Amino acid sequence: MDIAIIGWIWMGIVIGAIAGIVTSGILSSGRQAELESENLHLVFIRDSLKAEIFRLENQVKPKPRKKRNLKAKSIKIGE
């Protein structure tokens, strides 16, 4: 009688361990797919930002404005 009880206990432990491993695998597969899709999204954002940085660094500088030719004679002071 004692050996039968020990056998049933061991059988319950083995079946419970297998069910736990299967359940854990099913739950983690959904999480892993979500993390992989987020990883691809972040790689896309990184590449986009890198391209934007290179585009901004390689812009030509604007031409400086021309100075105004003001003559001192044309300005009347004190009148």
DSSP file (Angstrom, degrees, kcal/mol; ACC not computed):
  #  RESIDUE AA STRUCTURE BP1 BP2  ACC     N-H-->O    O-->H-N    N-H-->O    O-->H-N    TCO  KAPPA ALPHA  PHI   PSI    X-CA   Y-CA   Z-CA
    1    1 A M     >        0   0    0      0, 0.0     4,-1.6     0, 0.0     5,-0.1   0.000 360.0 360.0 360.0 -38.7    0.0    0.0    0.0
    2    2 A D  H  >  +     0   0    0      1,-0.2     4,-2.2     2,-0.2     5,-0.2   0.872 360.0  52.5 -69.2 -37.1    2.8    2.4    0.8
    3    3 A I  H  > S+     0   0    0      1,-0.2     4,-2.3     2,-0.2    -1,-0.2   0.867 107.5  52.8 -67.2 -36.1    4.6    1.7   -2.5
    4    4 A A  H  > S+     0   0    0      2,-0.2     4,-2.4     1,-0.2    -1,-0.2   0.902 109.7  48.1 -65.8 -41.1    1.4    2.5   -4.5
    5    5 A I  H  X S+     0   0    0     -4,-1.6     4,-2.2     2,-0.2    -2,-0.2   0.919 112.1  48.7 -66.2 -42.9    1.0    5.8   -2.7
    6    6 A I  H  X S+     0   0    0     -4,-2.2     4,-2.5     1,-0.2    -2,-0.2   0.888 110.7  52.2 -63.9 -38.6    4.6    6.7   -3.4
    7    7 A G  H  X S+     0   0    0     -4,-2.3     4,-2.6     2,-0.2    -2,-0.2   0.922 109.6  48.2 -62.1 -45.1    4.2    5.7   -7.1
    8    8 A W  H  X S+     0   0    0     -4,-2.4     4,-2.3     2,-0.2    -2,-0.2   0.881 110.9  51.6 -64.5 -37.0    1.1    7.9   -7.4
    9    9 A I  H  X S+     0   0    0     -4,-2.2     4,-2.2     2,-0.2    -2,-0.2   0.941 111.5  46.4 -64.4 -46.3    3.0   10.8   -5.8
   10   10 A W  H  X S+     0   0    0     -4,-2.5     4,-2.5     1,-0.2    -2,-0.2   0.898 111.2  52.2 -62.5 -40.2    5.9   10.4   -8.2
   11   11 A M  H  X S+     0   0    0     -4,-2.6     4,-2.6     1,-0.2     5,-0.2   0.904 110.0  49.3 -62.9 -40.3    3.5   10.1  -11.2
   12   12 A G  H  X S+     0   0    0     -4,-2.3     4,-2.5     2,-0.2    -2,-0.2   0.882 110.6  50.3 -64.5 -39.3    1.8   13.4  -10.1
   13   13 A I  H  X S+     0   0    0     -4,-2.2     4,-2.3     2,-0.2    -2,-0.2   0.926 112.8  45.8 -65.2 -44.1    5.2   15.1   -9.8
   14   14 A V  H  X S+     0   0    0     -4,-2.5     4,-2.3     2,-0.2    -2,-0.2   0.936 115.4  45.5 -65.2 -47.1    6.2   14.0  -13.3
   15   15 A I  H  X S+     0   0    0     -4,-2.6     4,-2.4     1,-0.2    -1,-0.2   0.901 114.2  49.9 -64.2 -40.4    2.9   14.9  -14.9
   16   16 A G  H  X S+     0   0    0     -4,-2.5     4,-2.3    -5,-0.2    -1,-0.2   0.886 110.2  50.0 -64.7 -39.4    2.9   18.3  -13.1
   17   17 A A  H  X S+     0   0    0     -4,-2.3     4,-2.4     2,-0.2    -2,-0.2   0.923 112.0  47.4 -65.7 -43.3    6.5   19.1  -14.1
   18   18 A I  H  X S+     0   0    0     -4,-2.3     4,-2.3     1,-0.2    -2,-0.2   0.925 113.2  48.2 -63.8 -44.2    5.7   18.3  -17.8
   19   19 A A  H  X S+     0   0    0     -4,-2.4     4,-2.5     1,-0.2    -1,-0.2   0.890 111.6  51.1 -63.7 -38.9    2.5   20.4  -17.7
   20   20 A G  H  X S+     0   0    0     -4,-2.3     4,-2.5     2,-0.2    -2,-0.2   0.904 110.3  48.3 -65.0 -41.5    4.4   23.3  -16.1
   21   21 A I  H  X S+     0   0    0     -4,-2.4     4,-2.3     2,-0.2    -2,-0.2   0.918 113.3  47.5 -65.1 -43.0    7.1   23.2  -18.7
   22   22 A V  H  X S+     0   0    0     -4,-2.3     4,-2.2     2,-0.2    -2,-0.2   0.931 113.9  47.2 -64.2 -45.3    4.6   23.1  -21.5
   23   23 A T  H  X S+     0   0    0     -4,-2.5     4,-2.3     1,-0.2     5,-0.2   0.908 112.0  50.4 -62.8 -42.4    2.6   26.0  -20.0
   24   24 A S  H  X S+     0   0    0     -4,-2.5     4,-2.2    -5,-0.2    -1,-0.2   0.905 110.5  49.9 -62.5 -41.5    5.7   28.0  -19.4
   25   25 A G  H  X S+     0   0    0     -4,-2.3     4,-1.6     2,-0.2    -2,-0.2   0.897 110.5  49.2 -64.4 -41.1    6.8   27.5  -23.0
   26   26 A I  H  X S+     0   0    0     -4,-2.2     4,-1.0     1,-0.2    -2,-0.2   0.918 113.9  45.6 -65.4 -43.1    3.4   28.6  -24.4
   27   27 A L  H  X S+     0   0    0     -4,-2.3     4,-1.1     1,-0.2    -2,-0.2   0.875 113.7  48.3 -69.7 -37.0    3.4   31.8  -22.3
   28   28 A S  H  X S+     0   0    0     -4,-2.2     4,-2.3    -5,-0.2    -1,-0.2   0.763 101.0  64.6 -77.6 -23.3    7.0   32.7  -23.0
   29   29 A S  H  X S+     0   0    0     -4,-1.6     4,-2.0     2,-0.2    -1,-0.2   0.898 102.8  48.5 -67.0 -38.1    6.6   32.3  -26.8
   30   30 A G  H  X S+     0   0    0     -4,-1.0     4,-1.8     2,-0.2    -1,-0.2   0.896 112.5  48.7 -65.5 -40.1    4.1   35.1  -27.0
   31   31 A R  H  X S+     0   0    0     -4,-1.1     4,-2.2     1,-0.2    -2,-0.2   0.884 109.8  51.7 -67.1 -38.5    6.3   37.4  -25.0
   32   32 A Q  H  X S+     0   0    0     -4,-2.3     4,-2.3     2,-0.2    -2,-0.2   0.898 107.9  51.5 -67.3 -39.4    9.3   36.5  -27.1
   33   33 A A  H  X S+     0   0    0     -4,-2.0     4,-2.1     1,-0.2    -1,-0.2   0.899 110.3  50.0 -62.4 -39.8    7.5   37.4  -30.3
   34   34 A E  H  X S+     0   0    0     -4,-1.8     4,-2.1     1,-0.2    -2,-0.2   0.911 110.8  48.8 -65.1 -42.0    6.4   40.7  -28.8
   35   35 A L  H  X S+     0   0    0     -4,-2.2     4,-2.2     1,-0.2    -2,-0.2   0.874 110.0  51.9 -66.9 -36.7   10.0   41.5  -27.8
   36   36 A E  H  X S+     0   0    0     -4,-2.3     4,-2.2     2,-0.2    -1,-0.2   0.903 110.0  48.4 -66.4 -40.1   11.3   40.6  -31.3
   37   37 A S  H  X S+     0   0    0     -4,-2.1     4,-2.0     2,-0.2    -2,-0.2   0.893 112.1  49.1 -67.2 -37.7    8.8   42.9  -33.0
   38   38 A E  H  X S+     0   0    0     -4,-2.1     4,-2.4     2,-0.2    -2,-0.2   0.881 109.1  53.6 -66.2 -36.9    9.8   45.7  -30.6
   39   39 A N  H  X S+     0   0    0     -4,-2.2     4,-2.1     2,-0.2    -2,-0.2   0.918 108.5  48.5 -63.4 -44.1   13.4   45.1  -31.3
   40   40 A L  H  X S+     0   0    0     -4,-2.2     4,-2.1     1,-0.2    -1,-0.2   0.895 111.0  51.5 -62.7 -39.4   12.8   45.4  -35.1
   41   41 A H  H  X S+     0   0    0     -4,-2.0     4,-2.2     1,-0.2    -2,-0.2   0.914 110.0  48.4 -63.8 -42.6   10.9   48.6  -34.5
   42   42 A L  H  X S+     0   0    0     -4,-2.4     4,-2.4     2,-0.2    -1,-0.2   0.854 109.4  52.8 -68.0 -34.3   13.8   50.1  -32.4
   43   43 A V  H  X S+     0   0    0     -4,-2.1     4,-2.4     2,-0.2    -1,-0.2   0.909 109.4  50.1 -65.0 -41.3   16.3   49.1  -35.1
   44   44 A F  H  X S+     0   0    0     -4,-2.1     4,-2.2     2,-0.2    -2,-0.2   0.917 111.6  47.5 -62.4 -43.7   14.2   51.0  -37.7
   45   45 A I  H  X S+     0   0    0     -4,-2.2     4,-2.6     2,-0.2     5,-0.2   0.911 111.1  51.6 -64.1 -42.3   14.0   54.1  -35.5
   46   46 A R  H  X S+     0   0    0     -4,-2.4     4,-2.3     1,-0.2    -2,-0.2   0.920 111.2  47.0 -61.6 -44.1   17.8   54.0  -34.8
   47   47 A D  H  X S+     0   0    0     -4,-2.4     4,-2.2     2,-0.2    -1,-0.2   0.892 112.0  50.8 -65.7 -38.5   18.5   53.8  -38.6
   48   48 A S  H  X S+     0   0    0     -4,-2.2     4,-2.1     2,-0.2    -2,-0.2   0.926 112.3  46.0 -64.1 -44.2   16.1   56.6  -39.3
   49   49 A L  H  X S+     0   0    0     -4,-2.6     4,-2.3     2,-0.2    -2,-0.2   0.874 110.9  53.2 -67.1 -36.2   17.6   58.8  -36.7
   50   50 A K  H  X S+     0   0    0     -4,-2.3     4,-2.2    -5,-0.2    -1,-0.2   0.913 109.4  48.4 -64.4 -42.0   21.1   58.0  -37.9
   51   51 A A  H  X S+     0   0    0     -4,-2.2     4,-2.2     1,-0.2    -2,-0.2   0.891 110.7  51.6 -64.1 -38.9   20.2   59.0  -41.4
   52   52 A E  H  X S+     0   0    0     -4,-2.1     4,-2.3     2,-0.2    -2,-0.2   0.899 108.9  50.4 -64.9 -40.7   18.7   62.2  -40.1
   53   53 A I  H  X S+     0   0    0     -4,-2.3     4,-2.2     1,-0.2    -2,-0.2   0.930 111.6  47.5 -63.1 -45.4   21.9   63.1  -38.2
   54   54 A F  H  X S+     0   0    0     -4,-2.2     4,-1.6     1,-0.2    -1,-0.2   0.881 111.2  51.9 -63.3 -37.2   24.0   62.4  -41.3
   55   55 A R  H  < S+     0   0    0     -4,-2.2    -1,-0.2     1,-0.2    -2,-0.2   0.909 111.9  45.9 -65.9 -40.8   21.7   64.6  -43.4
   56   56 A L  H >< S+     0   0    0     -4,-2.3     3,-0.8     1,-0.2    -2,-0.2   0.848 111.9  51.3 -71.5 -33.0   21.9   67.4  -41.0
   57   57 A E  H 3< S+     0   0    0     -4,-2.2    -1,-0.2     1,-0.2    -2,-0.2   0.811 108.0  52.3 -72.5 -29.0   25.7   67.2  -40.6
   58   58 A N  T 3< S+     0   0    0     -4,-1.6    -1,-0.2    -5,-0.2    -2,-0.2   0.264  79.7 120.9 -95.3  12.6   26.3   67.3  -44.4
   59   59 A Q    <   -     0   0    0     -3,-0.8     2,-0.2    -4,-0.1    -3,-0.0  -0.493  66.7-115.0 -74.3 146.3   24.2   70.4  -45.2
   60   60 A V        -     0   0    0     -2,-0.2    -1,-0.1     1,-0.1    -2,-0.0  -0.496  32.4-106.7 -77.6 151.2   26.1   73.3  -46.8
   61   61 A K        -     0   0    0     -2,-0.2    -1,-0.1     1,-0.1     2,-0.0  -0.519  38.1-107.6 -76.4 144.7   26.4   76.5  -44.8
   62   62 A P        -     0   0    0      0, 0.0    -1,-0.1     0, 0.0     3,-0.1  -0.362  38.4 -99.0 -70.1 153.0   24.3   79.4  -46.0
   63   63 A K        -     0   0    0      1,-0.1     3,-0.1    -2,-0.0     2,-0.0  -0.476  42.9-108.5 -70.3 140.7   25.9   82.3  -47.7
   64   64 A P        -     0   0    0      0, 0.0    -1,-0.1     0, 0.0     2,-0.1  -0.354  38.4-101.0 -68.9 152.0   26.6   85.3  -45.5
   65   65 A R        -     0   0    0      1,-0.1     2,-0.2    -3,-0.1     0, 0.0  -0.381  37.3-107.7 -71.4 150.1   24.5   88.3  -46.0
   66   66 A K        -     0   0    0      1,-0.1     2,-0.2    -3,-0.1    -1,-0.1  -0.548  35.5-113.1 -77.2 143.9   25.9   91.2  -47.9
   67   67 A K        -     0   0    0     -2,-0.2     2,-0.2     1,-0.1    -1,-0.1  -0.485  31.2-111.2 -75.9 147.2   26.8   94.3  -45.9
   68   68 A R        -     0   0    0     -2,-0.2     2,-1.2     1,-0.1    -1,-0.1  -0.551  19.6-133.4 -76.8 142.1   24.8   97.4  -46.4
   69   69 A N        +     0   0    0     -2,-0.2     2,-0.5     2,-0.0    -1,-0.1  -0.691  36.0 171.1 -97.2  82.2   26.7  100.3  -48.1
   70   70 A L        -     0   0    0     -2,-1.2     2,-0.4     3,-0.0     3,-0.0  -0.799  22.8-145.3 -93.3 129.0   25.7  103.1  -45.9
   71   71 A K    >>  -     0   0    0     -2,-0.5     3,-0.7     1,-0.1     4,-0.6  -0.765  10.0-138.7 -93.8 139.2   27.5  106.3  -46.5
   72   72 A A  G >4 S+     0   0    0     -2,-0.4     3,-0.6     1,-0.2    -1,-0.1   0.783 101.1  61.6 -66.3 -26.5   28.2  108.5  -43.5
   73   73 A K  G 34 S+     0   0    0      1,-0.2    -1,-0.2     3,-0.1    -3,-0.0   0.816  96.1  58.8 -71.8 -29.4   27.3  111.6  -45.5
   74   74 A S  G <4 S+     0   0    0     -3,-0.7     2,-0.6     2,-0.1    -1,-0.2   0.711  90.0  81.9 -76.0 -17.3   23.8  110.5  -46.1
   75   75 A I  S << S-     0   0    0     -4,-0.6     2,-0.6    -3,-0.6    -5,-0.0  -0.785  71.2-154.1 -89.5 123.2   23.0  110.3  -42.4
   76   76 A K        -     0   0    0     -2,-0.6     2,-0.5     2,-0.0     3,-0.2  -0.865   8.5-163.4-102.4 122.4   22.2  113.8  -41.0
   77   77 A I        +     0   0    0     -2,-0.6    -2,-0.0     1,-0.2     0, 0.0  -0.886  65.6   6.5-108.8 131.9   22.9  114.3  -37.4
   78   78 A G              0   0    0     -2,-0.5    -1,-0.2     1,-0.1    -2,-0.0   0.555 360.0 360.0  83.6   9.4   21.5  117.1  -35.3
   79   79 A E              0   0    0     -3,-0.2    -2,-0.1     0, 0.0    -1,-0.1   0.449 360.0 360.0-104.1 360.0   19.1  118.6  -37.9
